[in-house]
Amino acid sequence: MTLTLTLPDLTLPQMLRAQADSRPERIAVLQKDFGIWNPVTWRDYFERACNVGHGLVARGLDRGGHVAVLSENRVEWVLAQLGAGCVGAVTIGVYPTSPANEVAYVLAHSDSEIIVCEDQEQLDKVIEVRDELPRLRCVVVMETKGLRTYPADFVVAFEALEAEGRAHRAAHPGLVDERLSAQGLDDIALMIYTSGSTGKPKGAMLSYRNIRAQAIAFADRIQVTADSTHLSYLPLCHVAEQICTVMGPVYLGSQIAFGESIRTVQEDLREVAPSMFLGVPRIWEKLHSSIYIRMLEAGGYRKALFDWAYRACEPFAETPRARRSLRQRLTFALCYLLVFRALQNYIGLRRARIAMTGAAPISPKIVRFFRTLGVPLVEVYGATESSGIALGQTLDRLIPGSVGPVVADVEARIGEHGELLLKGDTVFVGYYKNDGATAGALKDGWLHTGDVVQAEDGQFRIVDRLKDIMITAGGKNLSPSEIENTVKSSPYIKECIVIGEGRKYVSALIQIDFETVGKWAEEHRISFTNFRNLAENPAVRELVDAEIKAANSQLAQVAHIRRFHLLTKELDHDDDEVTATMKVRRSNIQTKYATEIAGLYSAA
């Protein structure tokens, strides 16, 4: 039975103030700098956020103004967000991997007046498009190395902003309390831009009511408490990381940690050993490939021991621990001591009480792999428009391929064409400056998600995006994501783009996993110099062909991939082939590789 958590009727900044009052000396944030984890208490968190907020006001930001953040995850990101919130402003996140033209679009469309950048690299993107941003007042930069030649009236250091804020706060001591007193749950808190996989990104407006409701749903389904810990590394401009880093921790009082860089995540995970972990499917696929490579390198009796342990535990991987037989418990205990404990330490998840995968479909084979290793992995489903998690599995009922039942205080039903509809306080306010798109998404209070689902006994299974369902020339409906994820469960295949709309059979564009296939090539004494050279090797094509045949054996006959083309370069955000969240831009891909696709359907 699910019990709904009760939280105070406070906005996010009001809740931050309450945490600072009730647990001032408790550590809220850890920030790793030069190998040292520096603590930030709840009191410091709120005080610094207030100073940042005052600094923004001193720079001309009014109540309801818009502040953008362009940075990897770090303490300054959340200080900018909560600081803006403390003075009644709205925060907009921008992906740090975005090229200058995408940065310009988000800043212009969102009417951002101040942007907080991480370093010179991000600042240069803004400077490049400055003429397109007439509303932009100034740029605040966290790392000031190399900034001497930039205009001092336009570029200010984050430390200087905090100092300005302290001075402004001394002169206006009641400003934050005044703004927080006037703040309500229906005020807009955050704008999160969609990935833009099918067009220009849309700015989804989330209110403080949405955020509070999501904190309740998150705590209820994921069982997060004040004792939970989390490593923040996925982009904070994505709703999934906002839940784990800001929404949940501020309302529940849990602790977050920021590593030094996205490139040090594996090392940081081992050091933090968090009790909770969120990974998008690509992260789990990379961890799976990493373990696969490690086993190949180990070879001999170590690999044989791993293979034995995996075979022994896989049959009951999805049986809740409380329901396992004595024999199963003893088998897992032995395998854990001999093999799995070391692998859990290797990926930094030995202390994880729960781990999540979400934001995109994932192969059930990958999920089962980690559950076999003893990682308590659950699948969750959500969207920016639902403020995050809407459906989620529980550890006491792990049904393969399911994303579980609906979360607390959210209603779900299946509409026309099998589309999932959601209703509740987590449903967003609407799209910024896009009434047409808002009207299409919100009808009679129900959010039309655009995802096709199937439901049985309260458990939901995501079939695919409604717009992505393919109809073959023979009139068969196929789910591209089901085929693609079955293929991507191979450690040798990083990306699979299925073609089949109006075609006689299914084909695919395949991108190999350079690291894993490269290791395989070394083991087989196959020489190569770069990605293209490796992908064009006949032996690699034979390897991929065997992997696709293995995937086909798990699919219905009509869904079998009959022919494929190996891409000779990795799909790239800068080439407009994938979004900042690594979602494939299908229409762009099909246009760019039209000749290769035509070749897959030419006469043999």
C-alpha positions as CSV (number, residue, x, y, z in Angstrom):
1,M,0.0,0.0,0.0
2,T,1.3,3.5,-1.0
3,L,1.2,6.2,1.7
4,T,1.2,9.8,0.4
5,L,3.8,12.0,2.1
6,T,2.6,15.3,3.5
7,L,4.8,18.3,2.9
8,P,4.4,21.9,4.0
9,D,2.5,24.3,1.6
10,L,5.8,26.1,0.9
11,T,7.5,27.1,-2.3
12,L,11.0,25.8,-3.0
13,P,12.9,28.9,-1.7
14,Q,10.6,29.1,1.4
15,M,11.4,25.4,2.0
16,L,15.1,26.2,1.7
17,R,14.7,28.9,4.4
18,A,12.8,26.4,6.6
19,Q,15.6,23.8,6.2
20,A,18.2,26.4,7.2
21,D,16.2,27.3,10.3
22,S,15.6,23.7,11.4
23,R,18.9,22.0,10.5
24,P,21.4,24.9,10.1
25,E,24.6,22.9,10.7
26,R,23.7,19.8,8.7
27,I,25.5,19.3,5.4
28,A,23.3,20.0,2.4
29,V,25.8,20.0,-0.4
30,L,29.3,18.6,-1.1
31,Q,31.4,20.3,-3.8
32,K,34.5,18.6,-5.0
33,D,37.4,21.0,-5.9
34,F,40.9,19.8,-6.6
35,G,40.2,16.4,-5.1
36,I,38.7,17.8,-1.8
37,W,35.0,17.5,-1.0
38,N,34.0,20.9,0.5
39,P,30.8,20.9,2.6
40,V,28.0,23.5,2.4
41,T,25.5,23.5,5.4
42,W,21.9,24.3,5.0
43,R,22.5,27.7,6.7
44,D,25.3,28.5,4.2
45,Y,23.1,27.2,1.3
46,F,20.3,29.7,2.1
47,E,22.6,32.6,3.0
48,R,24.6,32.3,-0.2
49,A,21.4,31.9,-2.2
50,C,20.1,35.1,-0.6
51,N,23.4,36.9,-1.5
52,V,23.2,35.7,-5.1
53,G,19.5,36.9,-5.3
54,H,20.4,40.3,-3.9
55,G,23.3,40.5,-6.4
56,L,20.8,39.8,-9.3
57,V,18.5,42.5,-8.0
58,A,21.5,44.9,-7.8
59,R,22.1,44.1,-11.4
60,G,18.6,45.2,-12.4
61,L,16.6,42.0,-12.1
62,D,12.9,42.6,-11.1
63,R,10.4,40.2,-9.6
64,G,9.4,37.8,-12.3
65,G,12.6,38.4,-14.3
66,H,14.3,35.5,-16.1
67,V,17.8,34.2,-15.2
68,A,19.5,31.5,-17.4
69,V,22.3,29.1,-16.3
70,L,24.8,27.6,-18.8
71,S,27.0,25.2,-16.9
72,E,27.8,21.7,-15.9
73,N,26.5,20.7,-12.4
74,R,28.1,22.5,-9.5
75,V,27.1,24.3,-6.4
76,E,26.9,27.7,-8.2
77,W,24.2,26.3,-10.5
78,V,21.8,25.6,-7.6
79,L,22.8,28.8,-5.8
80,A,21.8,30.8,-9.0
81,Q,18.5,28.9,-9.2
82,L,17.6,29.2,-5.5
83,G,19.0,32.8,-5.4
84,A,16.7,33.8,-8.3
85,G,13.8,32.0,-6.5
86,C,14.5,33.9,-3.3
87,V,13.9,37.2,-5.1
88,G,10.9,36.0,-7.1
89,A,12.7,35.4,-10.4
90,V,12.4,32.4,-12.9
91,T,15.3,30.2,-13.8
92,I,16.0,28.7,-17.2
93,G,18.6,26.0,-17.8
94,V,20.7,25.8,-20.9
95,Y,22.6,22.6,-21.9
96,P,26.3,23.2,-21.6
97,T,26.9,21.0,-24.7
98,S,24.7,23.3,-26.8
99,P,26.4,25.2,-29.7
100,A,26.1,29.0,-29.9
101,N,23.0,29.0,-32.2
102,E,21.0,26.8,-29.8
103,V,22.1,29.0,-26.8
104,A,21.0,32.1,-28.7
105,Y,17.6,30.5,-29.4
106,V,16.9,29.6,-25.8
107,L,18.1,32.9,-24.3
108,A,16.1,34.9,-26.9
109,H,12.9,32.8,-26.7
110,S,13.0,32.8,-22.8
111,D,13.6,36.5,-22.6
112,S,16.5,35.9,-20.3
113,E,18.0,39.1,-18.8
114,I,21.0,37.6,-16.9
115,I,22.9,34.4,-17.7
116,V,25.2,32.6,-15.3
117,C,28.0,30.8,-17.3
118,E,30.5,28.3,-16.0
119,D,33.7,29.4,-17.8
120,Q,35.3,31.2,-20.8
121,E,34.1,28.5,-23.2
122,Q,30.4,29.1,-22.3
123,L,30.9,32.8,-22.1
124,D,32.3,32.9,-25.7
125,K,29.1,31.3,-26.9
126,V,27.1,34.1,-25.4
127,I,29.5,36.8,-26.7
128,E,29.2,35.3,-30.2
129,V,25.4,35.8,-30.3
130,R,25.2,38.9,-28.1
131,D,23.7,41.0,-30.9
132,E,20.7,38.6,-31.1
133,L,20.0,39.2,-27.4
134,P,18.8,42.7,-26.8
135,R,17.2,41.9,-23.4
136,L,20.5,40.5,-21.9
137,R,21.8,42.8,-19.2
138,C,25.0,40.9,-18.2
139,V,26.8,37.6,-18.0
140,V,28.0,36.2,-14.6
141,V,30.9,33.8,-14.9
142,M,31.8,31.1,-12.3
143,E,35.4,30.5,-13.4
144,T,37.2,33.7,-14.3
145,K,40.4,32.3,-15.8
146,G,41.2,34.1,-19.0
147,L,38.6,36.8,-18.7
148,R,40.8,40.0,-18.4
149,T,40.0,41.3,-21.9
150,Y,36.2,41.0,-21.6
151,P,34.1,44.1,-21.0
152,A,33.8,44.7,-17.3
153,D,30.4,46.3,-17.6
154,F,28.9,43.2,-19.2
155,V,30.9,40.3,-17.6
156,V,31.0,39.9,-13.8
157,A,32.6,37.1,-11.7
158,F,30.2,34.9,-9.6
159,E,32.3,35.8,-6.5
160,A,31.8,39.5,-7.3
161,L,28.1,39.0,-7.7
162,E,27.9,37.4,-4.3
163,A,29.9,40.3,-2.8
164,E,27.6,42.8,-4.5
165,G,24.7,40.8,-3.1
166,R,26.0,41.0,0.5
167,A,26.4,44.8,0.2
168,H,22.9,45.1,-1.3
169,R,21.5,42.9,1.4
170,A,23.0,45.0,4.1
171,A,21.3,48.0,2.6
172,H,18.0,46.2,2.0
173,P,17.8,43.6,4.8
174,G,14.1,42.7,4.5
175,L,14.0,42.2,0.7
176,V,14.2,38.4,0.6
177,D,11.6,38.0,3.4
178,E,9.3,40.4,1.6
179,R,9.6,38.6,-1.7
180,L,9.2,35.2,-0.1
181,S,6.1,36.3,1.8
182,A,4.5,37.4,-1.5
183,Q,5.5,34.1,-3.2
184,G,2.8,31.5,-3.8
185,L,2.7,27.9,-5.1
186,D,1.1,29.0,-8.4
187,D,4.1,31.3,-9.2
188,I,6.3,30.1,-12.1
189,A,9.6,28.7,-10.7
190,L,11.4,27.1,-13.6
191,M,11.4,26.9,-17.4
192,I,12.8,23.6,-18.8
193,Y,13.2,23.4,-22.5
194,T,12.3,20.2,-24.3
195,S,14.9,18.4,-26.3
196,G,13.7,19.6,-29.7
197,S,14.0,16.2,-31.4
198,T,11.2,17.1,-33.8
199,G,11.5,20.9,-34.0
200,K,12.4,23.9,-32.0
201,P,12.7,23.3,-28.2
202,K,9.6,24.5,-26.2
203,G,9.9,26.2,-22.8
204,A,7.8,24.2,-20.3
205,M,6.8,26.4,-17.4
206,L,6.8,24.6,-14.0
207,S,5.2,26.2,-11.0
208,Y,6.1,25.8,-7.3
209,R,3.0,23.7,-7.0
210,N,4.3,21.4,-9.7
211,I,7.7,21.1,-7.9
212,R,6.1,20.4,-4.5
213,A,3.9,17.7,-6.0
214,Q,6.8,16.1,-7.7
215,A,8.8,16.1,-4.4
216,I,5.9,14.2,-2.9
217,A,5.7,11.7,-5.8
218,F,9.5,11.2,-5.8
219,A,9.7,10.6,-2.0
220,D,6.7,8.2,-2.1
221,R,8.0,6.1,-5.0
222,I,11.7,6.2,-4.6
223,Q,11.6,6.2,-0.8
224,V,14.0,9.1,-0.4
225,T,14.6,10.4,3.2
226,A,16.7,13.1,4.8
227,D,19.4,10.4,5.1
228,S,19.6,9.8,1.4
229,T,22.7,10.9,-0.7
230,H,22.9,11.6,-4.4
231,L,25.7,12.4,-6.9
232,S,24.5,15.2,-9.2
233,Y,25.9,14.8,-12.7
234,L,23.2,14.7,-15.4
235,P,22.4,18.2,-16.8
236,L,20.4,20.3,-14.3
237,C,18.5,21.8,-17.3
238,H,16.8,18.4,-17.5
239,V,13.8,17.7,-15.3
240,A,15.2,14.3,-14.1
241,E,18.2,15.8,-12.4
242,Q,16.2,18.7,-11.1
243,I,14.1,16.2,-9.1
244,C,17.2,14.5,-7.6
245,T,19.3,17.6,-7.0
246,V,16.8,20.4,-6.2
247,M,13.2,19.4,-5.8
248,G,13.6,16.3,-3.6
249,P,16.6,17.4,-1.5
250,V,15.3,20.9,-0.6
251,Y,11.9,19.5,0.5
252,L,13.2,16.3,2.2
253,G,16.5,17.6,3.5
254,S,18.7,15.0,1.8
255,Q,22.3,15.5,0.7
256,I,23.7,16.0,-2.8
257,A,27.3,16.0,-4.1
258,F,28.8,17.7,-7.1
259,G,31.9,16.1,-8.6
260,E,34.7,18.0,-10.4
261,S,33.4,17.3,-13.9
262,I,31.2,15.1,-16.0
263,R,34.4,13.3,-17.0
264,T,35.1,12.2,-13.4
265,V,31.7,10.7,-12.7
266,Q,33.0,7.1,-12.3
267,E,35.7,8.2,-9.8
268,D,33.3,10.5,-7.9
269,L,30.7,7.7,-7.7
270,R,33.2,5.4,-6.0
271,E,34.1,8.1,-3.5
272,V,30.6,9.3,-2.7
273,A,28.9,5.8,-2.8
274,P,25.5,7.4,-2.9
275,S,22.4,5.7,-1.5
276,M,20.4,6.8,-4.6
277,F,21.4,6.9,-8.3
278,L,19.8,8.1,-11.5
279,G,21.0,7.0,-14.9
280,V,19.5,7.5,-18.3
281,P,19.7,4.4,-20.5
282,R,22.9,5.5,-22.2
283,I,24.6,5.6,-18.8
284,W,23.5,2.1,-18.0
285,E,24.6,0.9,-21.5
286,K,28.0,2.5,-20.9
287,L,28.3,0.8,-17.5
288,H,27.3,-2.5,-19.0
289,S,29.9,-2.1,-21.8
290,S,32.5,-1.1,-19.2
291,I,31.9,-4.3,-17.2
292,Y,31.9,-6.3,-20.3
293,I,35.3,-4.9,-21.3
294,R,36.6,-5.5,-17.8
295,M,35.6,-9.1,-18.0
296,L,37.3,-9.5,-21.4
297,E,40.5,-8.0,-20.0
298,A,40.4,-10.2,-16.9
299,G,40.0,-13.4,-18.9
300,G,40.8,-16.9,-17.6
301,Y,39.3,-18.0,-14.3
302,R,38.0,-14.5,-13.4
303,K,35.8,-14.4,-16.5
304,A,34.7,-17.9,-16.0
305,L,33.8,-17.2,-12.4
306,F,31.7,-14.1,-13.5
307,D,29.9,-16.2,-16.1
308,W,29.1,-18.8,-13.6
309,A,27.8,-16.3,-11.0
310,Y,25.7,-14.5,-13.6
311,R,24.1,-17.8,-14.8
312,A,23.4,-18.8,-11.3
313,C,21.6,-15.6,-10.3
314,E,19.9,-14.4,-13.5
315,P,16.9,-16.7,-13.1
316,F,15.8,-14.9,-9.9
317,A,17.2,-11.4,-10.6
318,E,13.7,-9.9,-10.7
319,T,12.4,-11.8,-7.7
320,P,12.1,-9.3,-4.7
321,R,14.7,-10.2,-2.1
322,A,12.1,-10.8,0.6
323,R,10.5,-13.5,-1.6
324,R,13.6,-15.4,-2.5
325,S,14.0,-18.9,-1.3
326,L,16.8,-19.9,1.1
327,R,18.7,-21.5,-1.7
328,Q,18.4,-18.4,-3.9
329,R,19.6,-16.2,-1.0
330,L,22.6,-18.4,-0.3
331,T,23.5,-18.5,-4.0
332,F,23.4,-14.8,-4.3
333,A,25.4,-14.3,-1.1
334,L,28.1,-16.5,-2.4
335,C,28.2,-14.8,-5.8
336,Y,28.1,-11.4,-4.1
337,L,31.2,-12.2,-2.0
338,L,33.1,-13.8,-4.9
339,V,32.1,-11.5,-7.8
340,F,29.3,-8.9,-7.5
341,R,30.6,-6.9,-4.6
342,A,33.8,-6.0,-6.5
343,L,31.7,-5.0,-9.6
344,Q,29.3,-2.9,-7.5
345,N,32.3,-1.1,-6.0
346,Y,33.7,-0.7,-9.5
347,I,30.6,1.2,-10.7
348,G,30.2,3.0,-7.3
349,L,26.8,1.6,-6.4
350,R,27.5,-0.9,-3.6
351,R,25.7,1.3,-1.1
352,A,22.8,2.2,-3.4
353,R,19.4,1.4,-1.8
354,I,17.7,2.3,-5.1
355,A,18.8,3.1,-8.6
356,M,16.7,4.5,-11.4
357,T,16.6,4.4,-15.2
358,G,14.3,6.8,-17.0
359,A,14.0,9.6,-19.6
360,A,14.1,7.1,-22.6
361,P,13.3,3.5,-23.3
362,I,15.9,0.9,-22.2
363,S,16.4,-2.8,-23.2
364,P,15.0,-5.2,-20.6
365,K,18.2,-7.2,-21.0
366,I,20.3,-4.3,-19.7
367,V,18.0,-3.9,-16.7
368,R,18.1,-7.6,-15.9
369,F,21.9,-7.5,-16.1
370,F,22.2,-5.0,-13.3
371,R,19.5,-6.6,-11.2
372,T,21.4,-9.8,-11.5
373,L,24.5,-8.1,-10.1
374,G,22.4,-7.0,-7.1
375,V,21.9,-3.3,-8.2
376,P,18.4,-2.4,-7.0
377,L,17.3,-0.9,-10.3
378,V,13.8,0.3,-11.1
379,E,12.3,1.8,-14.2
380,V,10.5,5.1,-14.0
381,Y,8.6,7.1,-16.6
382,G,8.1,10.9,-16.7
383,A,8.2,13.9,-18.9
384,T,9.2,17.6,-18.6
385,E,5.4,18.4,-18.8
386,S,4.7,16.1,-15.8
387,S,7.4,17.8,-13.8
388,G,9.3,14.5,-13.7
389,I,8.2,11.0,-12.5
390,A,4.6,10.0,-13.3
391,L,5.0,6.2,-13.3
392,G,7.5,4.1,-11.5
393,Q,8.3,0.6,-10.4
394,T,8.7,-0.5,-6.8
395,L,11.4,-2.9,-5.5
396,D,8.7,-5.3,-4.3
397,R,7.2,-5.8,-7.7
398,L,9.7,-5.8,-10.6
399,I,7.8,-6.7,-13.8
400,P,10.2,-6.8,-16.9
401,G,9.3,-4.2,-19.5
402,S,7.0,-2.4,-17.2
403,V,7.5,1.1,-15.7
404,G,5.2,0.4,-12.8
405,P,2.0,2.0,-11.5
406,V,1.1,5.7,-11.3
407,V,2.8,7.8,-8.5
408,A,1.1,9.4,-5.6
409,D,-1.6,12.1,-6.2
410,V,-1.5,11.6,-10.0
411,E,-4.3,10.1,-12.1
412,A,-3.6,8.2,-15.4
413,R,-5.9,6.9,-18.1
414,I,-5.5,5.6,-21.7
415,G,-6.9,7.8,-24.4
416,E,-7.4,7.5,-28.1
417,H,-4.8,5.5,-30.0
418,G,-3.5,4.1,-26.6
419,E,-2.1,7.5,-25.6
420,L,-1.2,8.0,-21.9
421,L,-3.1,10.9,-20.3
422,L,-2.1,12.3,-16.9
423,K,-3.8,14.6,-14.4
424,G,-2.7,16.1,-11.1
425,D,-0.6,18.8,-9.5
426,T,2.5,17.6,-11.3
427,V,1.1,18.6,-14.7
428,F,2.9,21.7,-16.0
429,V,1.4,25.2,-16.5
430,G,2.0,25.4,-20.2
431,Y,4.6,26.3,-22.9
432,Y,6.1,29.8,-22.7
433,K,4.9,32.0,-25.6
434,N,3.3,29.0,-27.4
435,D,-0.5,28.9,-26.7
436,G,-1.0,26.5,-29.7
437,A,1.3,23.8,-28.3
438,T,-0.1,24.3,-24.8
439,A,-3.7,23.7,-26.1
440,G,-2.5,20.6,-27.9
441,A,-0.9,19.2,-24.7
442,L,-3.5,20.2,-22.1
443,K,-7.1,19.3,-22.8
444,D,-9.7,19.5,-20.0
445,G,-7.0,19.3,-17.4
446,W,-5.4,16.2,-18.8
447,L,-1.9,16.1,-20.1
448,H,-1.6,14.3,-23.5
449,T,1.8,12.8,-23.2
450,G,2.2,11.6,-26.8
451,D,3.3,8.2,-25.5
452,V,1.5,5.0,-26.4
453,V,1.0,2.6,-23.4
454,Q,-0.5,-0.7,-22.4
455,A,-1.8,-1.3,-18.9
456,E,-2.5,-4.5,-17.0
457,D,-3.2,-4.9,-13.3
458,G,-2.3,-1.2,-12.7
459,Q,1.2,-1.7,-14.3
460,F,2.0,0.4,-17.4
461,R,4.3,-0.5,-20.3
462,I,5.5,2.2,-22.7
463,V,5.1,1.1,-26.3
464,D,6.6,4.1,-28.1
465,R,6.0,7.7,-29.0
466,L,2.7,8.0,-30.8
467,K,4.4,9.9,-33.7
468,D,7.2,7.3,-34.0
469,I,4.9,4.2,-34.5
470,M,5.8,2.8,-37.9
471,I,3.3,1.2,-40.4
472,T,5.0,-1.0,-42.9
473,A,3.9,-1.5,-46.5
474,G,2.1,-4.6,-45.3
475,G,0.1,-2.6,-42.8
476,K,1.8,-3.8,-39.7
477,N,2.3,-1.4,-36.7
478,L,5.8,-1.6,-35.3
479,S,7.5,0.1,-32.3
480,P,10.9,1.4,-33.4
481,S,12.1,1.8,-29.8
482,E,11.4,-1.9,-29.0
483,I,13.5,-3.0,-32.0
484,E,16.2,-0.5,-31.3
485,N,16.6,-1.3,-27.6
486,T,16.7,-5.0,-28.3
487,V,19.6,-4.4,-30.7
488,K,21.3,-1.9,-28.4
489,S,21.5,-4.5,-25.6
490,S,24.6,-5.7,-27.5
491,P,27.7,-4.2,-25.9
492,Y,29.0,-3.7,-29.5
493,I,26.2,-1.5,-30.7
494,K,25.8,2.1,-29.4
495,E,23.0,3.4,-31.6
496,C,20.4,1.9,-33.8
497,I,18.0,3.9,-36.0
498,V,15.2,1.7,-37.4
499,I,13.8,2.5,-40.9
500,G,10.5,0.9,-42.0
501,E,7.7,3.4,-42.5
502,G,5.8,2.4,-45.7
503,R,8.6,-0.1,-46.5
504,K,8.4,-3.8,-47.3
505,Y,10.8,-4.7,-44.5
506,V,12.7,-3.2,-41.6
507,S,16.2,-1.9,-42.0
508,A,18.5,0.0,-39.7
509,L,21.4,2.5,-39.5
510,I,23.9,1.1,-36.9
511,Q,26.6,3.0,-35.0
512,I,29.1,0.7,-33.3
513,D,30.4,1.3,-29.7
514,F,34.0,2.4,-30.6
515,E,35.5,1.4,-27.2
516,T,34.0,-2.0,-27.0
517,V,34.4,-2.9,-30.6
518,G,37.9,-1.5,-30.5
519,K,38.7,-3.8,-27.6
520,W,37.2,-6.8,-29.4
521,A,39.3,-5.9,-32.5
522,E,42.5,-5.8,-30.3
523,E,41.6,-9.2,-28.9
524,H,41.3,-10.6,-32.4
525,R,44.4,-8.9,-33.7
526,I,42.5,-6.7,-36.1
527,S,44.4,-3.4,-36.7
528,F,42.6,-0.1,-37.1
529,T,43.4,3.6,-36.9
530,N,40.1,5.5,-36.3
531,F,36.3,5.1,-36.1
532,R,35.7,5.0,-39.8
533,N,38.5,2.5,-40.4
534,L,37.1,0.2,-37.7
535,A,33.5,0.5,-38.9
536,E,34.5,-0.4,-42.4
537,N,36.4,-3.6,-41.5
538,P,34.6,-6.7,-42.9
539,A,35.2,-8.6,-39.6
540,V,33.3,-5.8,-37.7
541,R,30.4,-6.0,-40.1
542,E,30.3,-9.8,-39.5
543,L,30.3,-9.1,-35.7
544,V,27.4,-6.6,-36.0
545,D,25.5,-9.0,-38.3
546,A,25.7,-11.8,-35.7
547,E,24.5,-9.3,-33.0
548,I,21.5,-8.3,-35.1
549,K,20.6,-11.9,-35.8
550,A,20.7,-12.5,-32.1
551,A,18.4,-9.5,-31.5
552,N,16.1,-10.7,-34.3
553,S,15.6,-14.0,-32.5
554,Q,14.0,-12.0,-29.7
555,L,11.6,-10.1,-32.0
556,A,8.5,-11.0,-34.0
557,Q,9.2,-12.0,-37.6
558,V,7.8,-8.8,-39.0
559,A,10.1,-6.7,-36.8
560,H,13.3,-8.4,-38.0
561,I,16.0,-6.2,-39.3
562,R,16.7,-7.5,-42.8
563,R,19.5,-5.1,-43.9
564,F,21.7,-2.5,-42.1
565,H,24.2,0.2,-42.9
566,L,27.1,0.8,-40.6
567,L,27.7,4.5,-39.9
568,T,31.3,5.6,-40.4
569,K,31.1,8.4,-37.8
570,E,29.5,8.9,-34.4
571,L,26.2,10.8,-34.3
572,D,27.0,14.3,-33.2
573,H,25.0,17.1,-31.5
574,D,27.0,19.7,-33.4
575,D,25.9,18.1,-36.7
576,D,22.3,18.3,-35.6
577,E,22.0,14.5,-35.6
578,V,21.1,14.2,-31.9
579,T,19.8,16.5,-29.2
580,A,21.6,17.7,-26.1
581,T,20.1,14.8,-24.3
582,M,21.4,12.4,-27.1
583,K,17.9,11.7,-28.5
584,V,18.1,10.9,-32.2
585,R,16.7,13.6,-34.6
586,R,15.0,11.0,-36.9
587,S,13.9,13.4,-39.6
588,N,17.4,14.9,-39.8
589,I,19.0,11.5,-39.9
590,Q,16.7,10.2,-42.6
591,T,17.4,13.3,-44.7
592,K,21.2,13.2,-44.2
593,Y,21.5,9.5,-44.9
594,A,18.8,9.3,-47.6
595,T,21.3,7.8,-50.1
596,E,22.4,5.1,-47.7
597,I,18.8,4.3,-46.7
598,A,17.8,4.1,-50.4
599,G,20.6,1.6,-50.8
600,L,19.1,-0.6,-48.1
601,Y,16.0,-1.0,-50.3
602,S,17.6,-1.2,-53.7
603,A,17.4,-4.6,-55.5
604,A,19.9,-7.1,-54.1
